[in-house]
Amino acid sequence: MGVKLIRHFFILLLLLGISACSDPLDAKIENQIQFSQMQIQKLAERLDSGQVRNANLLKQYAAHIKSQKPNMQTIADEMARDATSRGPLYTSLLDRFESAAQQPQLFQSKQERLTELENIYQAASAELFNDALSDPLNVLADLSEGELPRVNAVSRAASIQANQAEDFGAGSQLVGNPAYGQWSTGSNGMSFWEWYGMYSLFSNLGGYNRVYYGDWAGRRDYSYYHDYGRYRYSSPNQLRKQYSVEEKAKKTFTGKKFTSAYAKNRTGATRVSSASRTAQTATKRFQSNYQKKSSSAFGSTTKKSSSFGSSSFRSSSNSFSRGGFGGK
């Protein structure tokens, strides 16, 4: 009897081990890694072969700025990089993919990691990426002082008026977008926008030398990233940092009333793809889910459960059509 009991015990352990290793999420993650990698590679090929409309326009706008305003040549060249696979918008997607594919420890749960891979797949679609390029395009349009029309958006003056926004100067559409900079803390304890690399030239083109989060949050204007693309073009960790910055800003804000940067969507888009409208809906669902939870859900990188893995987040992610890839 003792031998039989020991044998049954080891068989039970073996079965438990097999069960533990057959988590269906693991298979979905491995499949999504392959789909996302193919999507990112395909986007690079389309960018570099001139098959993305707004990427081509971005090159044309940059050439115009360089011709008409030689003093802006450096920033025009920098903006034109987004029309290629070497630009910050594309390379940020690539960095996120490499992290999701190779560093599972960075995610609070397997579901969060899977959702990130799905978001990267969707963000790397030519349709959605084309829309995302409207922000750098419209930065160049604004620098032309009306010589170049904005793309998929109303004029700068009309947008500021409609949103009762403040003009934070050149490049303001990119403020808050983690592909171009980050929120840093000054000696006064307040968060301000710090550009990456050559994008710091925006600070020398008039407007605000330093944009503080508390001022920007309540008076920001329309941008594609913030009003349509944030859910797809931010990693979970980047979103957590954004909410952390906002919570901190509430405590240090010296104005009459602090208004969240995402309390409402700004108007200003004249045309976006159906993919972007789906992404905007997903963002609203995600924000609503976040607001129902305490901010502590985003404060720890070691917490195993997360609102990123909630049913609300998953359903909004899956509502985007992925052409049959990675379906559940």
C-alpha positions in Angstrom: 0.0 0.0 0.0 2.8 2.4 0.8 4.4 2.0 -2.6 1.0 2.6 -4.3 0.4 5.7 -2.3 3.8 7.1 -3.2 3.2 6.3 -6.8 -0.2 8.0 -6.8 1.4 11.0 -5.0 4.0 11.4 -7.7 1.5 11.0 -10.5 -0.6 13.8 -8.9 2.4 16.1 -8.7 3.2 15.4 -12.3 -0.4 16.2 -13.3 -0.3 19.4 -11.3 3.0 20.4 -12.9 1.6 19.8 -16.4 -1.5 21.9 -15.5 0.6 24.7 -14.2 2.7 24.8 -17.4 -0.4 24.8 -19.7 -1.7 28.3 -18.8 -3.7 29.3 -21.9 -2.4 32.9 -21.5 1.1 31.7 -22.2 0.2 30.3 -25.6 -1.8 33.5 -26.4 1.2 35.6 -25.5 3.6 33.6 -27.6 1.2 33.9 -30.6 0.8 37.6 -30.1 4.5 38.1 -29.9 4.8 36.7 -33.4 1.8 38.7 -34.8 3.1 42.0 -33.3 6.6 41.4 -34.6 5.3 40.9 -38.1 3.1 44.0 -37.8 5.9 46.2 -36.7 8.2 44.9 -39.5 5.5 45.5 -42.0 5.0 49.1 -40.8 8.8 49.8 -41.1 8.7 48.5 -44.7 5.7 50.7 -45.5 7.3 53.8 -43.9 10.6 53.4 -45.7 9.0 52.7 -49.1 6.6 55.7 -49.0 3.4 53.8 -48.5 2.0 55.8 -45.5 0.2 59.0 -46.7 0.9 61.2 -43.7 4.5 60.1 -43.6 5.0 61.4 -47.1 3.2 64.7 -46.2 5.5 65.0 -43.2 8.6 64.9 -45.5 7.0 67.5 -47.8 6.1 69.8 -44.9 9.6 69.5 -43.4 11.1 70.4 -46.8 8.8 73.5 -47.0 9.8 74.7 -43.5 13.5 74.3 -44.3 13.1 76.2 -47.5 11.0 79.1 -46.1 12.5 79.3 -42.6 16.2 78.2 -42.7 16.5 79.0 -39.0 14.1 76.0 -38.3 16.0 73.5 -40.4 17.2 71.5 -37.4 13.8 71.0 -35.9 12.2 70.3 -39.3 14.7 67.6 -39.9 14.0 66.2 -36.5 10.3 66.1 -37.1 10.8 64.5 -40.5 12.3 61.5 -38.8 8.8 60.4 -37.8 8.2 59.7 -41.4 10.7 56.8 -41.2 11.4 53.7 -39.1 14.1 55.8 -37.3 11.6 58.3 -35.8 10.6 58.4 -32.1 7.0 57.4 -32.8 8.1 54.1 -34.5 11.1 53.4 -32.3 9.0 53.8 -29.1 6.7 51.1 -30.5 9.7 48.9 -31.2 11.1 49.5 -27.7 7.7 48.6 -26.1 7.6 45.4 -28.2 11.1 44.3 -27.2 10.2 44.9 -23.5 6.9 42.9 -23.8 8.5 40.1 -25.7 11.7 39.7 -23.6 11.0 41.1 -20.2 7.8 39.6 -18.6 8.9 40.8 -15.2 8.1 44.3 -16.2 4.3 43.6 -16.2 2.0 43.2 -13.3 0.2 40.2 -14.8 0.2 38.0 -17.8 -3.0 39.6 -18.9 -1.4 43.1 -18.8 1.5 41.8 -20.9 -0.9 40.2 -23.5 -2.9 43.4 -23.7 0.3 45.4 -24.2 1.2 43.2 -27.1 -2.3 43.6 -28.6 -2.1 47.3 -28.3 1.3 47.4 -30.0 -0.1 45.3 -32.8 -2.9 47.7 -33.3 -0.8 50.8 -32.9 1.6 49.5 -35.6 -1.2 49.2 -38.2 -0.6 51.6 -41.1 -4.1 53.0 -40.6 -3.7 54.0 -37.0 -0.1 55.0 -37.4 -1.1 57.3 -40.2 -3.5 59.1 -37.9 -0.9 59.3 -35.1 1.4 61.2 -37.5 -1.1 64.0 -37.7 0.4 65.5 -34.5 4.0 66.0 -35.8 2.5 67.1 -39.1 0.4 69.8 -37.4 3.4 71.0 -35.5 5.1 71.8 -38.8 1.8 73.3 -40.1 1.8 75.6 -37.1 5.4 76.5 -37.6 4.6 77.6 -41.1 2.2 80.2 -39.7 -0.6 79.2 -42.0 1.3 78.5 -45.1 0.7 74.8 -44.6 -2.8 73.5 -43.7 -3.3 71.3 -40.7 -4.1 67.7 -41.4 -7.3 66.1 -39.9 -7.7 69.0 -37.5 -9.2 72.5 -37.4 -6.9 75.5 -37.4 -4.8 76.4 -34.4 -6.9 79.5 -33.6 -10.2 77.6 -34.0 -9.0 74.8 -31.8 -7.8 77.0 -29.0 -11.1 78.9 -29.1 -13.3 75.8 -29.1 -11.4 74.2 -26.2 -10.8 77.4 -24.3 -7.2 76.3 -24.3 -4.0 78.1 -23.8 -1.3 78.3 -26.5 1.7 76.6 -25.0 3.9 77.4 -28.0 5.6 75.5 -30.7 5.3 71.7 -30.4 2.5 71.8 -27.9 0.7 68.9 -29.6 3.6 66.7 -28.5 3.6 67.8 -24.8 2.7 64.8 -22.7 3.5 62.3 -25.4 6.2 59.9 -24.0 7.8 59.4 -27.5 9.1 63.0 -27.3 9.8 63.8 -23.7 8.8 63.2 -20.1 7.4 64.9 -17.0 10.2 65.9 -14.6 10.1 67.4 -11.1 11.6 70.8 -10.6 13.2 72.1 -7.4 9.9 73.6 -6.4 8.3 70.1 -6.4 6.2 70.9 -9.5 6.1 68.7 -12.6 7.2 70.3 -15.9 7.6 69.0 -19.4 11.2 68.0 -20.4 11.9 67.4 -24.1 14.1 64.6 -25.3 17.3 65.6 -27.2 16.8 68.0 -30.1 13.1 68.5 -29.4 14.3 70.9 -26.7 14.6 73.4 -29.5 10.9 73.9 -29.2 11.6 75.8 -26.0 13.5 78.4 -28.1 10.8 79.0 -30.7 8.6 81.2 -28.6 5.8 80.5 -26.1 6.6 78.9 -22.8 10.2 78.0 -21.8 8.7 75.6 -19.3 5.3 74.0 -19.3 4.0 73.0 -15.9 1.7 70.0 -15.6 -0.9 71.8 -13.5 -1.2 74.7 -16.0 -1.2 72.4 -19.0 -3.7 69.8 -17.7 -6.6 72.2 -17.4 -5.8 74.3 -20.5 -4.4 71.8 -23.0 -5.6 71.9 -26.6 -6.6 69.1 -28.9 -3.9 66.5 -29.9 -4.3 63.1 -31.6 -2.2 61.4 -28.9 -4.2 62.6 -25.9 -7.7 62.5 -27.4 -7.5 59.4 -29.5 -4.2 57.5 -29.3 -3.0 57.5 -25.7 -4.4 54.0 -25.0 -2.5 52.5 -27.9 0.6 54.6 -27.9 1.5 54.3 -24.2 2.9 51.3 -22.3 1.2 50.3 -19.0 4.2 51.8 -17.1 3.9 55.1 -19.1 0.2 55.3 -18.2 0.9 54.6 -14.6 3.5 57.4 -14.6 1.0 59.8 -16.2 -1.5 59.1 -13.5 1.2 59.4 -10.8 2.2 62.8 -12.2 -1.4 64.0 -12.1 -1.9 62.9 -8.5 1.2 64.7 -7.5 0.1 67.8 -9.4 -3.2 67.9 -7.6 -1.3 68.2 -4.3 1.1 71.0 -5.4 -1.3 72.9 -7.7 -1.4 76.6 -6.6 -4.3 77.6 -8.9 -7.9 78.0 -7.9 -9.0 74.6 -9.1 -7.1 71.6 -10.6 -8.6 70.1 -13.7 -7.5 66.7 -14.9 -5.9 66.6 -18.3 -8.3 63.8 -19.2 -11.5 65.0 -17.6 -12.9 65.4 -21.1 -11.8 64.9 -24.7 -10.9 68.1 -26.6 -12.5 68.8 -29.9 -10.5 69.6 -33.1 -10.3 66.5 -35.2 -11.9 66.9 -38.7 -11.4 63.3 -39.8 -9.9 60.2 -38.2 -10.1 56.5 -39.2 -12.6 54.0 -37.8 -9.6 52.4 -36.1 -8.9 55.7 -34.2 -12.5 56.0 -33.1 -12.4 52.5 -31.7 -9.2 53.4 -29.9 -10.8 56.5 -28.4 -13.7 54.3 -27.1 -11.2 51.9 -25.6 -9.5 54.9 -23.9 -12.8 56.1 -22.3 -13.5 52.6 -21.0 -10.1 52.3 -19.6 -10.3 55.7 -17.9 -13.7 54.8 -16.4 -12.3 51.6 -15.1 -9.3 53.4 -13.6 -11.5 56.0 -11.9 -13.5 53.3 -10.1 -10.3 52.1 -8.5 -8.0 53.7 -6.0 -4.9 55.3 -7.4 -2.8 52.7 -5.4 -3.6 50.2 -8.2 -1.1 52.1 -10.3 1.4 52.9 -7.7 3.3 49.6 -7.3 5.2 47.8 -10.0 5.2 44.6 -8.0 1.5 44.3 -7.5 0.2 41.1 -9.2 -3.4 42.2 -10.0 -4.1 45.3 -11.9 -6.9 47.2 -13.6 -4.9 46.6 -16.8 -6.1 43.0 -16.6 -9.7 43.8 -15.8 -12.5 42.5 -18.0 -13.3 46.1 -19.0 -9.7 46.6 -20.3 -9.7 43.3 -22.1 -13.0 43.8 -23.9 -12.0 47.3 -25.1 -8.8 46.0 -26.4 -10.4 43.1 -28.2 -13.0 45.4 -29.8 -10.4 46.5 -32.3 -10.4 44.4 -35.5 -7.1 42.6 -35.9 -7.8 41.0 -39.2 -8.0 37.5 -37.7 -4.6 37.6 -36.0 -4.3 36.8 -32.3 -8.0 36.2 -31.8 -9.2 34.6 -28.6 
